[in-house]
Amino acid sequence: MTTETFPKIRKMTPLLNVADVSRSILFYEGLIGFEIVTEFEADGVAEWALLRAGDVEIMLNEGDAGDSESRRRLPPFSGQVLYFDVEDCQALHTDLLSRGFRVDALEPQEYGVLEFRLRDPDGYELAFTTPIDDDNLEI
């Protein structure tokens, strides 16, 4: 079967299994302005949510959060990493530090981006990058 016979993929939305959907919503809203698109509650408790920031969507699902603790202890890049391409990685890094987020150092990468990482409350690794150009060569 050739790729011409498959339907065109329009987007991908990761689903993160989390221990507490409400806590994760607050984290992602505060992080870079994700907003709730749709939320499902049972007995007044959020069990699932679709969040959006710009063209990026993520789903949060309360269920078996899996190994949140062991995810937090993983060394960088040892599991899946969610990459976010942002307009100004340096400004975001400064803003998150000023608001108390625990972020890694901002570093230029050999593949041409400024980058920093952090983990969400369930240990998922998030990376934020901006392509390096003449306007952001200095850190």
PEBELMO-V691367 format. One record per residue. N is the residue number from 0. RES is the residue in one small letter. PSI is psi in whole degrees, -180 to 180 (* if undefined). OMEGA is omega in whole degrees, -180 to 180 (999 if undefined). BURIAL is + if it has 9 or more other ideal C-beta (glycine too) atoms within 8 Angstrom, else -. Layout:
((N | RES | PSI | OMEGA | BURIAL) (N | RES | PSI | OMEGA | BURIAL))
//
This chain:
((0 | m | 134 | 179 | -) (1 | t | 163 | -179 | -) (2 | t | -21 | 179 | -) (3 | e | -21 | -178 | -) (4 | t | -11 | 179 | -) (5 | f | 148 | 175 | -) (6 | p | 150 | 179 | -) (7 | k | 130 | 176 | -) (8 | i | 129 | -177 | -) (9 | r | -33 | 179 | -) (10 | k | 172 | 175 | -) (11 | m | 135 | 179 | -) (12 | t | 110 | 179 | -) (13 | p | 147 | 174 | -) (14 | l | 123 | 180 | -) (15 | l | 123 | 174 | +) (16 | n | 123 | -174 | +) (17 | v | 159 | 180 | +) (18 | a | -32 | -175 | -) (19 | d | 105 | -177 | -) (20 | v | -43 | -179 | +) (21 | s | -44 | 178 | -) (22 | r | -43 | -179 | +) (23 | s | -36 | 176 | +) (24 | i | -48 | 179 | +) (25 | l | -41 | 179 | -) (26 | f | -52 | -176 | +) (27 | y | -32 | 174 | +) (28 | e | -44 | -179 | +) (29 | g | -26 | -177 | -) (30 | l | -66 | -179 | +) (31 | i | 33 | 171 | -) (32 | g | 29 | 172 | -) (33 | f | 146 | 177 | +) (34 | e | 150 | 178 | -) (35 | i | 127 | 174 | +) (36 | v | -48 | -180 | -) (37 | t | 145 | 180 | -) (38 | e | 141 | 175 | +) (39 | f | 129 | 179 | -) (40 | e | 150 | 171 | -) (41 | a | 126 | -178 | -) (42 | d | 38 | 177 | -) (43 | g | 7 | -179 | -) (44 | v | 129 | 179 | +) (45 | a | 128 | 178 | +) (46 | e | -20 | -179 | +) (47 | w | 145 | 177 | +) (48 | a | 147 | 171 | +) (49 | l | 123 | -179 | +) (50 | l | 152 | 180 | +) (51 | r | 140 | 170 | +) (52 | a | 111 | -174 | +) (53 | g | -127 | 179 | -) (54 | d | 3 | -175 | -) (55 | v | 133 | 176 | -) (56 | e | 146 | 170 | +) (57 | i | 150 | 174 | +) (58 | m | 142 | 176 | +) (59 | l | 131 | -176 | +) (60 | n | 124 | 175 | +) (61 | e | 119 | -179 | +) (62 | g | -137 | 174 | -) (63 | d | 103 | -179 | -) (64 | a | -2 | 178 | +) (65 | g | -137 | -175 | -) (66 | d | 65 | 179 | -) (67 | s | -46 | -179 | +) (68 | e | -46 | -179 | -) (69 | s | -31 | 175 | -) (70 | r | -39 | 180 | +) (71 | r | -29 | -177 | +) (72 | r | -8 | -178 | -) (73 | l | 143 | 173 | +) (74 | p | 159 | -180 | -) (75 | p | 144 | 176 | -) (76 | f | 22 | -180 | -) (77 | s | -9 | 177 | -) (78 | g | -157 | 177 | -) (79 | q | 147 | 178 | -) (80 | v | 130 | 175 | +) (81 | l | 120 | -179 | +) (82 | y | 133 | 177 | -) (83 | f | 121 | 175 | +) (84 | d | 116 | -177 | -) (85 | v | 159 | -178 | +) (86 | e | -42 | -175 | -) (87 | d | 90 | -177 | -) (88 | c | -39 | -179 | +) (89 | q | -44 | 179 | +) (90 | a | -41 | 179 | -) (91 | l | -43 | 179 | +) (92 | h | -49 | 179 | +) (93 | t | -44 | -180 | -) (94 | d | -47 | -179 | -) (95 | l | -41 | 176 | +) (96 | l | -43 | -178 | +) (97 | s | -23 | 180 | -) (98 | r | 9 | 173 | -) (99 | g | 7 | 176 | -) (100 | f | 143 | 177 | -) (101 | r | 100 | -177 | -) (102 | v | 150 | 175 | +) (103 | d | 170 | 178 | -) (104 | a | 147 | 174 | -) (105 | l | 124 | -175 | +) (106 | e | 141 | 171 | +) (107 | p | 140 | 179 | -) (108 | q | 152 | -179 | +) (109 | e | -16 | 178 | -) (110 | y | 17 | 167 | -) (111 | g | 25 | 178 | -) (112 | v | 154 | 163 | +) (113 | l | 142 | -173 | +) (114 | e | 145 | 166 | +) (115 | f | 161 | -178 | +) (116 | r | 160 | 171 | +) (117 | l | 169 | 178 | +) (118 | r | 144 | 177 | +) (119 | d | 178 | -176 | +) (120 | p | -20 | 180 | +) (121 | d | 10 | 175 | +) (122 | g | 4 | 177 | +) (123 | y | 135 | -178 | +) (124 | e | 128 | -180 | +) (125 | l | 133 | 177 | +) (126 | a | 140 | 179 | +) (127 | f | 130 | -175 | +) (128 | t | 154 | 171 | +) (129 | t | 132 | 177 | +) (130 | p | 140 | 178 | -) (131 | i | 130 | 174 | +) (132 | d | -173 | -177 | -) (133 | d | -24 | -178 | -) (134 | d | -19 | -176 | -) (135 | n | 39 | 178 | +) (136 | l | -29 | -178 | -) (137 | e | 141 | 177 | -) (138 | i | * | 999 | -))
//
